[in-house]
Amino acid sequence: MTTVLLTIHFLISVGLVGTVLLQRSEGGALGIGGGPGSMMSGRGAANVLSRSTTVLGALFFLTSILLTVIPNIGKTGDSVVIGADVPKTTAPVETLPEPVTEPKKPKPQPEEE
């Protein structure tokens, strides 16, 4: 079931990307698209593309939610980590010996004349 839903989700996402890319750019933020020589410049085409984008977007959200819910049906509530028993005893920790430091040499005193 998850594989079928994932395949449908992939097809919807490809269709959504395609419909968004076919739409006419009205802002001209990047200076591309939206000119009179566009591939689909009529208002009727804009209505069809905007409605299909809305439908595909809603289907994308629906399949995203279903892909989260369906694999978790029938599972127990807690995760393995939350329900795990913590061991009461721990192994003794080895202590490291103190590092050997060399004694500091006194600084030579400057001679006074």
C-alpha positions as CSV (number, residue, x, y, z in Angstrom):
1,M,0.0,0.0,0.0
2,T,2.8,2.4,0.8
3,T,4.5,1.7,-2.5
4,V,1.4,2.5,-4.4
5,L,0.8,5.6,-2.4
6,L,4.4,6.7,-2.9
7,T,4.2,6.2,-6.7
8,I,1.0,8.3,-6.8
9,H,2.7,10.9,-4.6
10,F,5.6,11.0,-7.1
11,L,3.3,11.4,-10.1
12,I,1.4,14.2,-8.4
13,S,4.6,16.1,-7.5
14,V,5.9,15.8,-11.1
15,G,2.5,17.1,-12.3
16,L,2.6,19.9,-9.8
17,V,6.0,21.0,-10.9
18,G,4.9,20.9,-14.5
19,T,1.8,23.0,-14.0
20,V,3.7,25.6,-12.0
21,L,6.4,25.9,-14.7
22,L,3.7,26.3,-17.4
23,Q,2.1,29.3,-15.7
24,R,2.8,32.8,-16.9
25,S,5.0,34.9,-14.7
26,E,3.2,38.1,-13.8
27,G,5.8,39.6,-11.5
28,G,8.7,39.6,-13.9
29,A,11.1,39.4,-10.9
30,L,13.8,37.8,-12.9
31,G,12.9,39.5,-16.2
32,I,11.8,36.2,-17.9
33,G,8.4,35.0,-19.0
34,G,5.1,36.9,-19.0
35,G,5.6,38.6,-22.4
36,P,3.0,38.8,-25.1
37,G,4.7,35.9,-27.0
38,S,4.2,33.4,-24.1
39,M,3.1,29.9,-24.9
40,M,-0.2,30.2,-23.1
41,S,-1.3,33.9,-22.9
42,G,-5.1,33.6,-22.6
43,R,-7.0,34.0,-19.4
44,G,-8.8,30.7,-20.0
45,A,-5.5,28.9,-19.9
46,A,-4.6,30.7,-16.8
47,N,-7.8,29.6,-15.0
48,V,-7.2,26.0,-16.0
49,L,-3.6,26.1,-14.9
50,S,-4.4,27.8,-11.6
51,R,-7.2,25.4,-10.8
52,S,-5.1,22.4,-11.7
53,T,-2.3,23.7,-9.5
54,T,-4.7,24.1,-6.6
55,V,-6.1,20.5,-7.1
56,L,-2.6,19.0,-7.4
57,G,-1.4,20.9,-4.4
58,A,-4.3,19.6,-2.3
59,L,-3.6,16.1,-3.5
60,F,0.1,16.5,-2.7
61,F,-0.7,17.5,0.9
62,L,-3.2,14.6,1.2
63,T,-0.8,12.0,0.0
64,S,1.9,13.5,2.2
65,I,-0.3,13.1,5.3
66,L,-1.4,9.6,4.2
67,L,2.3,8.6,3.7
68,T,2.9,9.5,7.4
69,V,-0.3,7.9,8.8
70,I,-0.6,4.6,6.9
71,P,2.7,3.1,7.8
72,N,2.1,3.8,11.5
73,I,-1.3,2.1,11.7
74,G,-1.2,-0.8,14.1
75,K,2.1,0.0,15.8
76,T,2.4,0.3,19.5
77,G,2.5,3.8,21.0
78,D,6.0,4.1,22.4
79,S,9.2,3.8,20.5
80,V,11.9,1.2,21.3
81,V,14.1,3.8,23.0
82,I,11.4,5.1,25.3
83,G,10.3,1.6,26.5
84,A,13.8,0.2,27.0
85,D,15.0,-0.8,30.4
86,V,17.9,1.0,31.8
87,P,20.6,-1.2,33.4
88,K,21.0,-0.6,37.1
89,T,24.7,-1.5,37.3
90,T,27.4,0.1,35.4
91,A,31.0,-1.1,34.8
92,P,33.6,0.6,36.9
93,V,35.4,3.5,35.3
94,E,39.1,3.2,35.1
95,T,40.9,6.3,36.4
96,L,43.9,7.5,34.5
97,P,47.2,8.3,36.3
98,E,48.1,11.9,36.9
99,P,50.2,13.3,34.1
100,V,53.9,13.7,34.9
101,T,54.9,17.3,34.8
102,E,58.5,18.6,34.9
103,P,59.4,21.0,37.7
104,K,59.4,24.6,36.6
105,K,62.8,26.2,36.4
106,P,63.2,29.5,38.1
107,K,63.6,32.5,35.8
108,P,67.0,34.0,35.9
109,Q,67.1,37.3,37.8
110,P,68.6,40.3,35.9
111,E,71.8,41.5,37.4
112,E,71.9,44.9,38.9
113,E,74.9,47.1,38.3
